[in-house]
């Protein structure tokens, strides 16, 4: 494998990850950002409400996109503060909306993100 192909493969994995089992795609997710060792991810075929995942070796938590409220999972107050800081100060909400909308498959039961009016 040449260097360019190797770099493309690595970047593809960092930006978007697809898990395949027995030739069938079972999960596609997009890495939106990292906050230290926390990974901010959007999964393609999701349920309502529109949400994002925060993961590391010890954390698997979900937050609402519209207000960064913790939906489920155990995560320390310190890490919640980091997520909320990223969400509010680094254009996190807009990054999440863009990632959510660009990863929606045609058959997604939730569809694209829309602000409540």
RAJODA-V256256 format. One record per residue. N is the residue number from 1. RES is the residue in one letter. D_FIRST is the distance of its C-alpha to the first C-alpha in Angstrom with 1 decimal. Layout:
N & RES & D_FIRST
N & RES & D_FIRST
This chain:
1 & X & 0.0
2 & X & 3.8
3 & X & 6.7
4 & X & 8.4
5 & X & 6.5
6 & X & 6.5
7 & X & 10.1
8 & X & 11.0
9 & X & 10.4
10 & X & 12.4
11 & X & 15.0
12 & X & 15.4
13 & X & 16.2
14 & X & 18.6
15 & X & 20.4
16 & X & 20.6
17 & X & 20.1
18 & X & 20.7
19 & X & 21.7
20 & X & 21.7
21 & X & 24.0
22 & X & 24.4
23 & X & 22.8
24 & X & 25.0
25 & X & 24.4
26 & X & 26.8
27 & X & 26.2
28 & X & 24.7
29 & X & 25.3
30 & X & 24.8
31 & X & 24.9
32 & X & 27.6
33 & X & 27.9
34 & X & 28.2
35 & X & 31.5
36 & X & 30.8
37 & X & 29.5
38 & X & 30.7
39 & X & 28.3
40 & X & 30.0
41 & X & 28.7
42 & X & 29.8
43 & X & 29.4
44 & X & 29.4
45 & X & 32.1
46 & X & 34.8
47 & X & 38.5
48 & X & 41.2
49 & X & 41.8
50 & X & 38.9
51 & X & 37.3
52 & X & 34.3
53 & X & 33.0
54 & X & 32.9
55 & X & 31.0
56 & X & 30.1
57 & X & 30.4
58 & X & 34.1
59 & X & 34.7
60 & X & 34.3
61 & X & 36.8
62 & X & 37.4
63 & X & 39.2
64 & X & 40.7
65 & X & 39.2
66 & X & 42.7
67 & X & 44.1
68 & X & 41.6
69 & X & 43.9
70 & X & 42.6
71 & X & 42.7
72 & X & 41.6
73 & X & 40.0
74 & X & 41.1
75 & X & 40.1
76 & X & 42.1
77 & X & 44.3
78 & X & 42.3
79 & X & 39.1
80 & X & 41.0
81 & X & 42.3
82 & X & 38.8
83 & X & 37.7
84 & X & 40.9
85 & X & 40.6
86 & X & 37.1
87 & X & 38.4
88 & X & 41.4
89 & X & 40.4
90 & X & 36.8
91 & X & 37.2
92 & X & 35.8
93 & X & 37.8
94 & X & 36.6
95 & X & 32.9
96 & X & 33.6
97 & X & 35.5
98 & X & 32.7
99 & X & 30.1
100 & X & 32.5
101 & X & 33.3
102 & X & 29.8
103 & X & 28.7
104 & X & 31.8
105 & X & 31.1
106 & X & 33.9
107 & X & 35.5
108 & X & 35.6
109 & X & 39.1
110 & X & 39.4
111 & X & 38.1
112 & X & 37.5
113 & X & 39.1
114 & X & 42.5
115 & X & 44.9
116 & X & 48.1
117 & X & 51.0
